[in-house]
């Protein structure tokens, strides 16, 4: 990669291919390692700890999507019901009920993998789609994950994934 692309953040938007993006990322990681003694593990941990994202793995449990999301935000992020309600654009009384049901169904904390797909928290404030519709629509349209892979990731039948995506597309006016 030439010096211009490595040193100029504005040129990141001009990357034409996935291989150029990988090369730019590799150069950035080398810079962090060489000049600042920051390892890849430290970069990943920093991103994970300070992100406003939710791990996809919480939605592959037997809990409903709402129960899983509230349980994660309450137990893993230590956020109160009022703040969760603001973040999700939902009434905190309903959130409390979801949390109580989640504790009955899944008393232990989530076992979160160190890496994996993350869902931006702001998506769940969109009340025009259900929580599961938001998750699937994001993964399918933004990350281009096929329905079969979504089915495996979420531990749900492919027919459920297909139907939920169709409903989300219809609600978004994309059918």
PANU-145061 format. One record per atom (N, C-alpha, C): residue in one letter; atom name; x, y, z. Coordinates in Angstrom, 1 decimal. Atoms other than C-alpha are relative to their C-alpha. Last residue first. Example, Ala and Ser with C-alpha at 12.3 -4.5 7.8 and 13.67 -1.06 7.14 Angstrom:
<rs>
["S","N",[-0.9,-1.1,0.0]];
["S","CA",[13.7,-1.1,7.1]];
["S","C",[-0.8,1.1,0.8]];
["A","N",[0.9,-1.2,0.0]];
["A","CA",[12.3,-4.5,7.8]];
["A","C",[0.9,1.2,0.0]];
</rs>
This chain:
<rs>
["X","N",[0.6,1.2,0.8]];
["X","CA",[-41.2,-6.2,-1.3]];
["X","C",[-0.8,0.5,-1.1]];
["X","N",[-1.0,0.5,1.0]];
["X","CA",[-38.8,-3.5,0.1]];
["X","C",[-0.5,-1.3,-0.7]];
["X","N",[0.4,-0.3,1.3]];
["X","CA",[-41.4,-1.4,1.9]];
["X","C",[0.9,-0.5,-1.1]];
["X","N",[-0.9,-1.0,0.4]];
["X","CA",[-39.7,-1.6,5.3]];
["X","C",[-0.3,0.5,-1.5]];
["X","N",[0.2,-1.2,-0.8]];
["X","CA",[-42.7,-3.4,6.7]];
["X","C",[0.9,1.1,-0.4]];
["X","N",[1.3,-0.6,0.3]];
["X","CA",[-42.6,-5.8,3.8]];
["X","C",[-0.3,1.2,0.8]];
["X","N",[0.0,-0.6,1.3]];
["X","CA",[-38.9,-6.4,4.1]];
["X","C",[-1.3,0.7,-0.3]];
["X","N",[-0.9,-1.2,-0.1]];
["X","CA",[-39.2,-7.1,7.8]];
["X","C",[0.0,0.8,-1.3]];
["X","N",[0.9,-0.9,-0.8]];
["X","CA",[-42.1,-9.6,7.2]];
["X","C",[0.8,1.3,0.2]];
["X","N",[1.1,-0.5,0.9]];
["X","CA",[-40.0,-11.3,4.5]];
["X","C",[-0.9,1.0,0.7]];
["X","N",[-0.6,-0.9,1.0]];
["X","CA",[-37.0,-11.5,6.9]];
["X","C",[-1.1,0.6,-1.0]];
["X","N",[-0.3,-1.2,-0.7]];
["X","CA",[-39.2,-13.1,9.6]];
["X","C",[0.6,1.1,-0.9]];
["X","N",[1.3,-0.7,-0.3]];
["X","CA",[-40.6,-15.6,7.2]];
["X","C",[0.2,1.3,0.7]];
["X","N",[0.5,-0.5,1.3]];
["X","CA",[-37.1,-16.6,5.9]];
["X","C",[-1.3,0.8,0.2]];
["X","N",[-0.8,-1.1,0.4]];
["X","CA",[-35.6,-16.8,9.4]];
["X","C",[-0.6,0.6,-1.3]];
["X","N",[0.3,-1.1,-0.9]];
["X","CA",[-38.5,-18.9,10.7]];
["X","C",[0.8,1.2,-0.5]];
["X","N",[1.4,-0.5,0.4]];
["X","CA",[-38.3,-21.2,7.6]];
["X","C",[-0.3,1.2,0.9]];
["X","N",[-0.2,-0.9,1.2]];
["X","CA",[-34.5,-21.6,8.2]];
["X","C",[-1.3,0.6,-0.4]];
["X","N",[0.3,0.6,1.3]];
["X","CA",[-35.2,-23.0,11.7]];
["X","C",[0.1,1.0,-1.2]];
["X","N",[1.5,-0.1,0.4]];
["X","CA",[-33.6,-21.1,14.5]];
["X","C",[-0.1,-0.7,-1.3]];
["X","N",[0.6,1.3,-0.5]];
["X","CA",[-30.2,-21.6,16.3]];
["X","C",[-1.5,0.0,-0.2]];
["X","N",[1.1,-0.3,-1.0]];
["X","CA",[-29.4,-17.9,15.8]];
["X","C",[-0.7,-1.3,0.5]];
["X","N",[-0.5,-1.0,-1.0]];
["X","CA",[-26.0,-18.4,14.0]];
["X","C",[-1.0,0.2,1.2]];
["X","N",[-1.0,0.6,-0.9]];
["X","CA",[-27.2,-21.5,12.2]];
["X","C",[0.5,0.9,1.1]];
["X","N",[0.6,1.1,-0.7]];
["X","CA",[-30.3,-19.9,10.8]];
["X","C",[0.9,-0.7,1.0]];
["X","N",[0.8,-0.6,-1.1]];
["X","CA",[-28.5,-16.8,9.9]];
["X","C",[-0.7,-1.0,0.9]];
["X","N",[-1.0,-0.4,-1.0]];
["X","CA",[-26.0,-18.9,7.9]];
["X","C",[-0.7,0.6,1.2]];
["X","N",[-0.5,1.3,-0.5]];
["X","CA",[-28.9,-20.5,5.9]];
["X","C",[1.0,0.3,1.2]];
["X","N",[1.0,0.5,-0.9]];
["X","CA",[-30.6,-17.1,5.4]];
["X","C",[0.5,-1.3,0.7]];
["X","N",[1.1,0.8,0.6]];
["X","CA",[-27.5,-15.7,3.7]];
["X","C",[-0.9,-0.6,1.1]];
["X","N",[-0.1,1.4,-0.5]];
["X","CA",[-25.3,-13.0,5.5]];
["X","C",[-1.3,-0.7,-0.6]];
["X","N",[0.3,1.0,1.1]];
["X","CA",[-25.0,-9.9,3.4]];
["X","C",[0.1,-1.4,0.4]];
["X","N",[-1.1,1.0,0.0]];
["X","CA",[-23.5,-7.9,6.3]];
["X","C",[-0.1,-1.0,-1.1]];
["X","N",[-1.2,-0.7,-0.2]];
["X","CA",[-25.8,-4.9,5.9]];
["X","C",[1.2,-0.9,-0.1]];
["X","N",[-0.2,-1.1,1.0]];
["X","CA",[-28.8,-6.4,4.3]];
["X","C",[1.3,0.7,0.2]];
["X","N",[0.2,0.4,1.4]];
["X","CA",[-28.9,-9.9,5.9]];
["X","C",[0.3,1.2,-1.0]];
["X","N",[-1.0,1.0,0.4]];
["X","CA",[-27.4,-9.0,9.3]];
["X","C",[-0.1,-0.4,-1.5]];
["X","N",[-1.3,-0.6,-0.1]];
["X","CA",[-29.4,-5.8,9.7]];
["X","C",[1.0,-1.0,-0.5]];
["X","N",[-0.1,-1.0,1.1]];
["X","CA",[-32.7,-7.3,8.5]];
["X","C",[1.4,0.6,0.0]];
["X","N",[-0.1,0.7,1.3]];
["X","CA",[-32.2,-10.3,10.8]];
["X","C",[0.2,0.9,-1.2]];
["X","N",[-1.2,0.8,0.1]];
["X","CA",[-31.5,-8.3,13.9]];
["X","C",[0.2,-0.6,-1.3]];
["X","N",[-1.1,-1.0,0.1]];
["X","CA",[-34.2,-5.7,13.3]];
["X","C",[1.3,-0.8,-0.1]];
["X","N",[0.0,-0.5,1.4]];
["X","CA",[-36.7,-8.5,12.5]];
["X","C",[1.1,1.0,-0.1]];
["X","N",[-0.6,1.0,0.9]];
["X","CA",[-35.7,-10.2,15.8]];
["X","C",[0.0,0.4,-1.5]];
["X","N",[-1.4,0.2,-0.3]];
["X","CA",[-36.3,-7.1,17.8]];
["X","C",[0.6,-1.0,-0.9]];
["X","N",[-0.2,0.7,-1.3]];
["X","CA",[-39.6,-6.4,16.1]];
["X","C",[1.5,-0.1,0.2]];
["X","N",[-0.4,1.4,0.2]];
["X","CA",[-39.7,-3.8,13.3]];
["X","C",[0.1,-0.6,1.4]];
["X","N",[0.7,0.5,1.1]];
["X","CA",[-41.5,-0.4,13.3]];
["X","C",[0.3,-1.5,-0.3]];
["X","N",[1.2,0.8,-0.4]];
["X","CA",[-40.3,0.2,16.8]];
["X","C",[-0.8,-0.5,-1.1]];
["X","N",[0.9,0.0,1.1]];
["X","CA",[-36.8,1.3,15.7]];
["X","C",[-1.2,-0.9,0.3]];
["X","N",[0.9,-1.1,-0.2]];
["X","CA",[-35.1,1.8,19.0]];
["X","C",[-1.0,0.1,-1.1]];
["X","N",[1.2,0.4,-0.8]];
["X","CA",[-33.6,-1.6,18.6]];
["X","C",[-1.0,1.1,0.4]];
["X","N",[1.0,0.6,0.9]];
["X","CA",[-31.3,-0.5,15.8]];
["X","C",[-1.3,-0.3,0.7]];
["X","N",[0.9,-1.0,0.5]];
["X","CA",[-29.4,1.9,18.2]];
["X","C",[-1.1,-0.6,-0.9]];
["X","N",[1.1,-0.2,-0.9]];
["X","CA",[-27.8,-1.1,19.9]];
["X","C",[-1.1,1.0,-0.5]];
["X","N",[0.1,-1.4,-0.6]];
["X","CA",[-25.7,-1.9,16.9]];
["X","C",[-1.2,0.1,0.9]];
["X","N",[1.2,-0.8,0.5]];
["X","CA",[-25.6,-5.7,16.5]];
["X","C",[0.0,1.3,0.6]];
["X","N",[0.5,-1.0,-1.0]];
["X","CA",[-22.2,-7.5,17.0]];
["X","C",[-1.2,0.7,-0.7]];
["X","N",[0.7,-1.1,0.6]];
["X","CA",[-21.0,-10.7,15.2]];
["X","C",[-0.6,0.9,1.1]];
["X","N",[1.2,0.4,0.7]];
["X","CA",[-18.5,-12.7,17.0]];
["X","C",[-0.7,1.2,-0.5]];
["X","N",[0.3,-0.7,1.3]];
["X","CA",[-15.5,-12.5,19.2]];
["X","C",[-1.3,-0.5,-0.6]];
["X","N",[-0.8,-1.2,0.0]];
["X","CA",[-14.8,-13.3,22.9]];
["X","C",[-0.2,0.8,-1.3]];
["X","N",[-1.3,0.3,0.7]];
["X","CA",[-17.8,-15.7,23.0]];
["X","C",[0.8,1.3,0.0]];
["X","N",[-0.2,-0.8,1.2]];
["X","CA",[-20.4,-14.7,25.6]];
["X","C",[1.3,-0.4,-0.6]];
["X","N",[-1.3,0.3,0.3]];
["X","CA",[-21.7,-17.2,28.1]];
["X","C",[0.4,0.6,-1.3]];
["X","N",[-0.3,0.4,1.3]];
["X","CA",[-24.8,-15.4,29.3]];
["X","C",[1.5,-0.4,-0.1]];
["X","N",[-0.4,-1.0,0.9]];
["X","CA",[-25.4,-15.2,33.0]];
["X","C",[0.3,-0.6,-1.4]];
["X","N",[-1.4,-0.4,0.0]];
["X","CA",[-27.3,-17.9,34.8]];
["X","C",[0.3,1.1,-1.0]];
["X","N",[-0.5,-0.7,-1.2]];
["X","CA",[-31.0,-17.9,35.6]];
["X","C",[1.4,0.4,-0.1]];
["X","N",[-1.4,0.1,0.1]];
["X","CA",[-32.3,-18.7,32.1]];
["X","C",[0.7,0.8,1.1]];
["X","N",[-0.4,0.9,1.1]];
["X","CA",[-36.0,-19.3,31.9]];
["X","C",[1.5,-0.3,0.0]];
["X","N",[0.6,1.3,-0.3]];
["X","CA",[-37.0,-17.8,35.3]];
["X","C",[0.4,-1.0,-1.1]];
["X","N",[-0.6,0.5,-1.2]];
["X","CA",[-34.5,-14.9,34.9]];
["X","C",[-0.6,-1.4,0.4]];
["X","N",[-1.3,0.5,0.4]];
["X","CA",[-35.7,-14.2,31.4]];
["X","C",[0.7,-0.7,1.1]];
["X","N",[0.2,1.3,0.7]];
["X","CA",[-39.3,-14.0,32.6]];
["X","C",[1.3,-0.6,-0.4]];
["X","N",[0.4,1.0,-1.0]];
["X","CA",[-38.3,-11.3,35.2]];
["X","C",[-0.2,-1.4,-0.7]];
["X","N",[-1.2,0.4,-0.8]];
["X","CA",[-36.3,-9.4,32.5]];
["X","C",[-0.4,-1.1,1.1]];
["X","N",[-0.9,0.8,0.9]];
["X","CA",[-39.2,-9.4,30.1]];
["X","C",[1.2,-0.5,0.8]];
["X","N",[0.6,1.3,0.2]];
["X","CA",[-41.5,-8.1,32.9]];
["X","C",[0.8,-1.0,-0.9]];
["X","N",[-0.1,0.7,-1.3]];
["X","CA",[-39.1,-5.4,33.8]];
["X","C",[-0.6,-1.3,-0.1]];
["X","N",[-1.3,0.5,-0.1]];
["X","CA",[-38.9,-4.4,30.2]];
["X","C",[0.3,-0.8,1.2]];
["X","N",[-0.1,1.1,0.8]];
["X","CA",[-42.6,-4.1,30.0]];
["X","C",[1.4,-0.7,0.0]];
["X","N",[0.8,1.1,-0.6]];
["X","CA",[-42.6,-1.8,32.9]];
["X","C",[0.0,-1.3,-0.8]];
["X","N",[-0.8,0.7,-1.0]];
["X","CA",[-39.7,0.2,31.4]];
["X","C",[-0.8,-1.1,0.7]];
["X","N",[0.5,-0.3,-1.4]];
["X","CA",[-41.8,1.2,28.4]];
["X","C",[0.8,-0.9,1.0]];
["X","N",[1.0,0.9,-0.5]];
["X","CA",[-39.8,0.9,25.1]];
["X","C",[-0.4,0.4,1.5]];
["X","N",[1.2,-0.6,0.4]];
["X","CA",[-37.7,3.2,22.9]];
["X","C",[-1.2,-0.9,0.5]];
["X","N",[0.8,0.9,0.9]];
["X","CA",[-34.8,0.7,23.2]];
["X","C",[-1.4,0.6,-0.4]];
["X","N",[-0.9,0.5,1.1]];
["X","CA",[-32.2,3.2,24.6]];
["X","C",[-0.9,-0.8,-1.0]];
["X","N",[-0.4,-1.1,0.8]];
["X","CA",[-34.8,5.1,26.7]];
["X","C",[0.8,-0.5,-1.3]];
["X","N",[1.2,-0.4,0.7]];
["X","CA",[-36.3,1.9,28.1]];
["X","C",[0.3,1.2,-1.0]];
["X","N",[0.2,1.0,1.1]];
["X","CA",[-32.8,0.6,28.8]];
["X","C",[-1.3,0.4,-0.8]];
["X","N",[-1.0,-0.3,1.1]];
["X","CA",[-32.1,3.8,30.7]];
["X","C",[-0.2,-1.0,-1.1]];
["X","N",[0.4,-1.3,0.6]];
["X","CA",[-35.3,3.4,32.8]];
["X","C",[0.9,0.3,-1.2]];
["X","N",[1.2,0.2,0.9]];
["X","CA",[-34.6,-0.3,33.4]];
["X","C",[-0.4,1.3,-0.7]];
["X","N",[1.3,0.0,-0.7]];
["X","CA",[-31.1,0.3,34.8]];
["X","C",[-1.2,0.0,-1.0]];
["X","N",[0.8,-1.1,0.4]];
["X","CA",[-27.9,-0.6,32.8]];
["X","C",[-1.4,-0.1,0.7]];
["X","N",[0.4,-0.7,-1.3]];
["X","CA",[-25.4,-2.9,34.4]];
["X","C",[-0.8,1.2,-0.3]];
["X","N",[-0.3,-1.4,0.1]];
["X","CA",[-23.9,-3.8,31.0]];
["X","C",[-0.3,0.8,1.2]];
["X","N",[-1.4,-0.1,0.6]];
["X","CA",[-23.7,-7.6,31.4]];
["X","C",[0.4,1.5,-0.1]];
["X","N",[-1.0,0.7,-0.7]];
["X","CA",[-26.7,-8.0,33.7]];
["X","C",[1.4,0.2,-0.5]];
["X","N",[0.1,-0.1,-1.5]];
["X","CA",[-29.2,-5.4,32.7]];
["X","C",[1.2,-0.6,0.7]];
["X","N",[-0.3,-1.4,-0.3]];
["X","CA",[-28.2,-4.9,29.0]];
["X","C",[0.0,0.1,1.6]];
["X","N",[-1.4,-0.4,0.3]];
["X","CA",[-27.9,-8.7,28.5]];
["X","C",[0.3,1.4,0.5]];
["X","N",[-0.9,0.7,-0.9]];
["X","CA",[-31.2,-9.5,30.3]];
["X","C",[1.5,0.4,-0.2]];
["X","N",[0.1,-0.7,-1.3]];
["X","CA",[-33.0,-6.8,28.4]];
["X","C",[0.9,-0.7,1.0]];
["X","N",[-0.5,-1.4,0.1]];
["X","CA",[-31.8,-8.1,25.0]];
["X","C",[0.0,0.7,1.4]];
["X","N",[-1.5,0.1,0.2]];
["X","CA",[-32.4,-11.8,25.8]];
["X","C",[0.7,1.4,0.0]];
["X","N",[-0.6,0.5,-1.3]];
["X","CA",[-35.9,-11.2,27.1]];
["X","C",[1.5,0.0,0.0]];
["X","N",[0.2,-1.0,-1.0]];
["X","CA",[-36.8,-9.1,24.1]];
["X","C",[0.6,-0.4,1.3]];
["X","N",[-0.9,-1.0,0.3]];
["X","CA",[-35.4,-11.7,21.6]];
["X","C",[0.0,1.2,1.1]];
["X","N",[0.5,-0.9,1.1]];
["X","CA",[-37.3,-14.4,23.4]];
["X","C",[1.0,1.1,-0.3]];
["X","N",[0.7,-1.2,-0.4]];
["X","CA",[-35.1,-16.7,25.5]];
["X","C",[-0.6,0.7,-1.2]];
["X","N",[1.4,0.3,0.0]];
["X","CA",[-34.1,-20.2,24.3]];
["X","C",[-0.9,1.2,0.4]];
["X","N",[0.4,0.7,-1.2]];
["X","CA",[-30.7,-18.8,23.5]];
["X","C",[-1.5,-0.3,-0.1]];
["X","N",[0.0,1.4,0.3]];
["X","CA",[-29.4,-17.9,20.0]];
["X","C",[-0.4,-0.8,1.2]];
["X","N",[1.3,0.3,0.6]];
["X","CA",[-30.3,-14.2,20.5]];
["X","C",[-0.1,-1.5,-0.4]];
["X","N",[1.1,0.0,-1.0]];
["X","CA",[-27.5,-13.7,23.0]];
["X","C",[-1.4,-0.3,-0.6]];
["X","N",[0.1,1.2,-0.6]];
["X","CA",[-24.9,-14.8,20.4]];
["X","C",[-1.2,0.0,1.1]];
["X","N",[1.1,0.8,0.7]];
["X","CA",[-25.5,-11.7,18.3]];
["X","C",[-0.3,-1.3,0.8]];
["X","N",[-0.5,1.2,0.7]];
["X","CA",[-23.4,-9.7,20.7]];
["X","C",[-1.2,-0.8,-0.5]];
["X","N",[0.5,1.1,-0.7]];
["X","CA",[-24.9,-6.2,21.4]];
["X","C",[0.5,-1.3,-0.7]];
["X","N",[0.5,1.2,0.7]];
["X","CA",[-23.2,-3.1,20.3]];
["X","C",[-0.4,-1.1,0.9]];
["X","N",[1.4,0.0,-0.3]];
["X","CA",[-22.6,0.3,21.9]];
["X","C",[-0.7,-1.1,-0.8]];
["X","N",[0.9,-0.2,1.1]];
["X","CA",[-18.9,-0.3,21.9]];
["X","C",[-1.5,0.0,0.5]];
["X","N",[0.5,-1.3,0.2]];
["X","CA",[-16.5,0.5,24.6]];
["X","C",[-1.0,0.1,-1.1]];
["X","N",[0.4,-0.6,-1.3]];
["X","CA",[-15.6,-2.9,26.0]];
["X","C",[-0.7,1.3,-0.1]];
["X","N",[1.1,0.8,-0.6]];
["X","CA",[-15.6,-4.7,22.6]];
["X","C",[-0.5,0.7,1.3]];
["X","N",[1.2,-0.1,0.8]];
["X","CA",[-13.5,-2.1,20.9]];
["X","C",[-1.2,-0.6,0.6]];
["X","N",[0.4,-1.4,-0.1]];
["X","CA",[-11.0,-1.9,23.7]];
["X","C",[-1.3,0.2,-0.8]];
["X","N",[0.6,-0.2,-1.3]];
["X","CA",[-10.8,-5.7,23.8]];
["X","C",[-0.5,1.4,0.2]];
["X","N",[1.3,0.7,-0.1]];
["X","CA",[-10.3,-6.0,20.1]];
["X","C",[-0.7,0.2,1.3]];
["X","N",[1.0,-0.8,0.9]];
["X","CA",[-7.6,-3.3,20.0]];
["X","C",[-1.4,-0.7,0.1]];
["X","N",[0.3,-1.2,-0.6]];
["X","CA",[-5.8,-4.9,23.0]];
["X","C",[-1.0,0.8,-0.8]];
["X","N",[0.9,0.3,-1.2]];
["X","CA",[-5.9,-8.3,21.4]];
["X","C",[-0.5,1.2,0.7]];
["X","N",[1.3,0.2,0.6]];
["X","CA",[-4.4,-6.8,18.2]];
["X","C",[-1.0,-0.4,1.1]];
["X","N",[0.2,1.3,0.6]];
["X","CA",[-1.5,-5.5,20.3]];
["X","C",[-1.4,-0.1,-0.6]];
["X","N",[1.4,0.4,-0.3]];
["X","CA",[-0.7,-1.8,21.1]];
["X","C",[-0.2,-1.3,-0.8]];
["X","N",[0.0,1.2,-0.7]];
["X","CA",[3.0,-1.0,21.3]];
["X","C",[-1.3,-0.5,0.4]];
["X","N",[0.6,-0.2,-1.3]];
["X","CA",[2.4,2.6,20.2]];
["X","C",[0.0,-1.3,0.9]];
["X","N",[-0.1,-1.4,-0.6]];
["X","CA",[4.6,3.1,17.2]];
["X","C",[-0.5,0.1,1.4]];
["X","N",[-1.3,-0.5,0.0]];
["X","CA",[5.2,-0.5,16.1]];
["X","C",[0.2,1.3,0.7]];
["X","N",[-0.9,0.9,-0.7]];
["X","CA",[2.0,-2.2,17.2]];
["X","C",[1.4,0.6,0.1]];
["X","N",[0.4,0.0,-1.4]];
["X","CA",[-0.4,0.6,16.3]];
["X","C",[1.1,-0.8,0.8]];
["X","N",[-0.3,-1.3,-0.5]];
["X","CA",[1.4,1.1,12.9]];
["X","C",[-0.3,0.1,1.6]];
["X","N",[-1.5,-0.1,-0.1]];
["X","CA",[1.3,-2.6,12.2]];
["X","C",[0.4,1.3,0.6]];
["X","N",[-0.4,0.9,-1.1]];
["X","CA",[-2.4,-2.7,13.0]];
["X","C",[1.5,0.0,0.2]];
["X","N",[0.4,-0.7,-1.3]];
["X","CA",[-3.0,0.3,10.7]];
["X","C",[0.4,-0.8,1.2]];
["X","N",[-1.0,-1.1,-0.2]];
["X","CA",[-1.0,-1.4,7.9]];
["X","C",[-0.3,0.8,1.2]];
["X","N",[-1.3,0.5,-0.4]];
["X","CA",[-3.0,-4.6,8.3]];
["X","C",[1.0,1.1,0.2]];
["X","N",[0.2,0.5,-1.4]];
["X","CA",[-6.3,-2.7,8.2]];
["X","C",[1.4,-0.6,0.5]];
["X","N",[0.0,-1.2,-0.8]];
["X","CA",[-5.2,-0.9,5.0]];
["X","C",[-0.1,-0.4,1.5]];
["X","N",[-1.4,-0.6,0.0]];
["X","CA",[-4.2,-4.2,3.4]];
["X","C",[0.0,1.2,0.9]];
["X","N",[-0.8,0.8,-0.8]];
["X","CA",[-7.6,-5.7,4.4]];
["X","C",[1.4,0.5,0.1]];
["X","N",[0.4,-0.3,-1.4]];
["X","CA",[-9.4,-2.8,2.9]];
["X","C",[0.8,-0.8,1.0]];
["X","N",[-0.6,-1.3,-0.4]];
["X","CA",[-7.4,-3.1,-0.3]];
["X","C",[-0.3,0.4,1.4]];
["X","N",[-1.5,0.2,-0.2]];
["X","CA",[-8.2,-6.8,-0.4]];
["X","C",[0.7,1.3,0.3]];
["X","N",[-0.2,0.6,-1.4]];
["X","CA",[-11.9,-6.0,0.1]];
["X","C",[1.4,-0.2,0.3]];
["X","N",[0.2,1.4,-0.2]];
["X","CA",[-11.8,-3.8,-2.9]];
["X","C",[0.2,-0.4,1.4]];
["X","N",[0.9,0.6,1.1]];
["X","CA",[-12.0,-0.2,-4.1]];
["X","C",[-0.3,-1.4,0.2]];
["X","N",[-0.4,1.4,0.2]];
["X","CA",[-10.7,1.7,-1.1]];
["X","C",[-0.9,-0.7,-0.9]];
["X","N",[-0.3,0.2,1.4]];
["X","CA",[-11.6,5.4,-1.7]];
["X","C",[0.5,-1.4,-0.2]];
["X","N",[1.3,0.1,0.8]];
["X","CA",[-13.4,5.8,1.6]];
["X","C",[0.3,-0.3,-1.4]];
["X","N",[0.6,1.3,-0.3]];
["X","CA",[-10.1,5.0,3.4]];
["X","C",[-1.3,-0.2,-0.8]];
["X","N",[-0.1,0.9,1.1]];
["X","CA",[-8.5,7.9,1.5]];
["X","C",[-0.6,-1.4,0.3]];
["X","N",[1.0,-0.3,1.1]];
["X","CA",[-9.9,10.4,4.0]];
["X","C",[0.1,-1.0,-1.1]];
["X","N",[1.3,0.7,-0.3]];
["X","CA",[-7.9,8.6,6.7]];
["X","C",[-1.1,0.3,-1.0]];
["X","N",[1.1,-0.9,0.2]];
["X","CA",[-4.6,9.7,5.1]];
["X","C",[-1.3,-0.7,0.2]];
["X","N",[-0.1,-1.2,-0.9]];
["X","CA",[-1.4,8.1,6.3]];
["X","C",[-1.3,0.8,-0.1]];
["X","N",[-0.2,0.4,-1.4]];
["X","CA",[-1.9,4.5,4.9]];
["X","C",[-0.1,1.2,0.9]];
["X","N",[1.1,0.7,-0.6]];
["X","CA",[-3.4,5.6,1.7]];
["X","C",[0.1,-0.4,1.4]];
["X","N",[1.2,-0.9,0.0]];
["X","CA",[-0.8,8.2,0.9]];
["X","C",[-1.2,-0.7,0.6]];
["X","N",[0.0,-0.8,-1.2]];
["X","CA",[2.1,6.0,1.9]];
["X","C",[-1.2,0.9,0.1]];
["X","N",[-0.8,-1.2,0.0]];
["X","CA",[1.3,3.4,-0.8]];
["X","C",[-0.1,0.9,1.2]];
["X","N",[0.9,-1.2,0.0]];
["X","CA",[0.0,0.0,0.0]];
["X","C",[0.9,1.2,0.0]];
</rs>
